[in-house]
Structure formats: structure tokens, C-alpha cells
Amino acid sequence: MPKVNLHKRDYLDNIDQDFANPEFIDKLAPKFHSSDLRVNRSPYLTERNVNYRWKALGNEECRRQLLDPHTQEQMALYSKNIEFFVGTLKMPVGTAGPLRVNGLFAQGDYQVPLATTEAALVASYNRGANLITASGGASAMLLNEGVTRTPGFAFKSLIEAGQFVAWLVTQFDHFKVLAESTTSHGKLSDINVNIEGNHVYLVFEYLTGDASGQNMVTIATNVVFDYILAHSPIDPDYAFLDGNLSGDKKANSQTLRSVRGKKVTAEVTIPEELVQKYLHTTPKKMAQFGQMTTVGGALSGTIGINAHYANALAALYIACGQDAACVAESAIGMTRMEVTDEGQLYASVTLPNLMVGTVGGGTGLPSQKACLDLLGLHGNGKSQALAEVAATLCLAGELSIVGAFCAGHFSRAHHKLAR
């Protein structure tokens, strides 16, 4: 006989009884009275608009915290990054390092700024970074680049879809000119065609230079999309600029084998004595942990296998002005740990979805630019290096957390540092 969750059953029983209560029904009913909490006079950042919003919000203590004098002095710098501005949020920032990266683009030791409110996080990455550095550094390699946007088109039949594709494949050179007319940095590198019945999905893939590039590829693809609707010999019944095939800001399996953003792999080989010194465990036990959790990940339906890429990437993205929502896709990847013939620990990470940039977006804001400057990675020509640093940072975190579980220190560290 299957087990019954008694707490859940009682809760549902209570809801069933509450639906007979008029007060319960009234709580869920629509409310159409006007709101006194109207603060959005205009989305634009001007001193007059900001003052209007705070007058409407009416909380002076909150205003002092969010709109401090330093923020007021720099207020104009935020005008292209946010609407309905009311102030800035202060996040604690720590650094983990030195993290030694032997990459194609990132070379040297880095102190990596991490913005987080989670105790024990920076300490964990700092430990992993120091272990990697003591082992001579991690080798890191940028494997591929590409940012996608995926329009979708619906037709009456498969025949019409096929006729549309037959015309479409003759237009790439013209599409490339149209797309690249909208940007001085983006390059349309490929268009893949996916037919699903009477639906056609197009995967537009771009190189975006040193920008993360999501807005760039949206604007470029929209120009081509409008051209297709105006000139296609077969009119679609309906069409949309994105058909949800890009994997934008959501976990997805298709880019696990390809790329969205920047695909990077990093590896390190660590002598047994250093594993013992820094992690208080053995290579064998860490490899066993990897085997068990790989099976556990498969049982849970996890996309990719890793311990906690999201911790590193969220803290790094927030500190360095990246789009933090991209962690949803960027935190997918593969971690492996094996024991070598010499008894050393081999560890590697592969992340195919690193959405990072060193120009544009939030990278030019005062605090975020300062964090990129700490890394020496702000501006043109630095995004590939940032991606290699990000992957190596994830490797540091994997080593540290797996070591903590193997040594029985995971709960103890959180108890000590979080209290």
C-alpha cells in the first residue's frame, strides 16, 4: 500500500473546508479598487522622477539606505541599465585566490571578486583556488563561442514548411548583411534549420565579440525576421521572434553538446599529499563521491553533472556586471574526478553555456567595473579570458565542496562560518 503524506492530506482537507467560508472566497477574489501605491511616473532616470517615486513610497529610512549620497552623485551612470530607478543595493564582496589559470587567454594568478550573502561560499572557493595554485594551476581552454536566437514559423502543412525552407536556404548571404548592419561587433556565423511537422525553427548563431550579446543578437535577428515575413514566398500562419529553442535563461540539454555563449573546459592534476593537506581526504574517496553523485544526478534527471557551478557563477556574475539570470543556463556542465595511475587526483569541468562579457550591459557600472578591474579583465579583448577564469573558478569550487563532503566537514564549515 503506498504511503500517504498525512500532513499534506490534512492541509488539503482544510482547504476543502475553507472554500465553504465566504471570507476565504473573498481573499481569492479579484480586487478592482484603485491603488495608492503608484510610484511610476516615468521609467526614465532623472532627479525629478526619482524624487517623485520616493515621495510616493514615503519611507525615509529605506530612502537613506538605497539612495545614499554616493549613489546620488553617480545616479546618471545607471540611466541605461535600469528603469524606475530608486537607488542601489549594497552587496558584500569577497575575493577568492590566488587562482592560477594556465589558459589560452587567461594567464596568471587572479583574485576573483565574488558578491554573495551566503556564508562559507567565498571561503570554500578560496580553499579550492589555493589548492589549484599549489598544484601549478589549472589548464583552461576556450572551445567554442556562439549566441543564439531562434525564430519559429507555423505553416498550414509540411509541404508549405518545406517550400519555405527551400527558399530560406538561398538567403543566408543576404540575411548576414541585414543582421550585421545592426551591430559593429556581432557576426552571423550560421543558421540551422529544424522542421517539426508544419513548424520551422531557425537557430541564428552569432559571434558577439567581448559583449555577452543577448540584446545584440535579438536586435540583429529581428531585422532578418521582419525581412522574412515581408519577402517569404510562403506566408506563415503565425511566427514569433523566438520559439524557445535557444535555451535563453533556462536549463536545457541541447547546448550540453554544443555551445551558447562561451564553451570552456578546465583541468588540474593534484598530488595526493596536496589533496590531504588542503582537503583532508584522498583522491580515491573523491573519485568515489563523483561516481555516486553521477548516478544520483541521473536518477534525479539532472542536466549535466556538477556539484554547485551556480554558486560560483551567481557570485561572479553579480560582482562583475553580468546578467545574473543567465546562471540558469550557465550552471549546466560536467565535472569529472578520477584517480591517475600515479595515485593523483585528476579533476576537470566543462561548461558550454558561459554567458559572460567584458563590455556592455552592467560591466561599465562603477562597482561592477571595479570588480572587473581587480581581475584586469574589463574592456575589449578580455571576454575569452573571463570565461576561462569563470570555468577555473567552478573547478575550484567543485574540488572544495567534494573535499568537504568526503572529509565530513561540509556541515561543520557552514555551522562555523554561518553563525
Buried (B, 14 or more C-beta within 10 A) or exposed (E): EEEEEEEEEEEEEEEEEEEEEEEEEEEEEEEEEEEEEEBEBEEEBBEEBBEBBBEEBEEEEEBEBBBEEEBEEEBEBBEEBEEBBBBBEEEEBBBBBBBBBBBBBBBBEBBBBBBBEBBBBBBBBBBBBBBBBBBEBBBBBBBEBBBBBBBBBBBEEBEBBBBBBEEBEEBEEEBBEBBBEBBEBBBBEEBEEBBEEBBBBBBBBBBBBBBBBBBBBBBBBBBBBEBBEEEBEBEBEEBEBBBEBBBBBEBBEBBBEBBBBBBBBBBBBBBBEBBBEBBEBBBBBBBBBBEEBBEEBEEEEBBBBBBBBBBBBBBBBBBBBBBBBBBBBBBBBBBBBBBEEEEBBBBBBBBBBBBBBBBBBBBBBBBBBBBBEBBBBBBEEBBBBBBBBBBBBBBBBBBBBBBBBBBEBBEEBBEEBEE
